[in-house]
Amino acid sequence: MENVNVTIRMDRNLKKQADQVFGELGMSFTTAVTLFTKQCVRDRKIPFEICLEPNQETIDALNELKAMMSNKEEYKRYDSFAEIVEELENEKKSNKI
């Protein structure tokens, strides 16, 4: 089987860390990438789960939004973004005094 060269770009620090891990496992970066690729081809999928799960900050913000939506009368409403900015600028000015 004929080999081909493949060029990829990645963060230098990530590559260094990967080289260390792969070295501890007794393989080169090239061997690890080849192993990954063979697994993908054999199984016809990425060999690990890839998911879009929100982090805790996003989960907290979504929960806060749900609470706000179910208790709309407790929260101030604005007619425009400019109105929000104006209020924030006024608060900023009043806090400096």
Secondary structure, 3 states (H helix, E strand, C coil): CCCCCCCCCCCHHHHHHHHHHHHHCCCCHHHHHHHHHHHHHHHCCCCCCCCCCCCHHHHHHHHHHHHHHHCHHHCCCCCCHHHHHHHHHHHHHHHHC
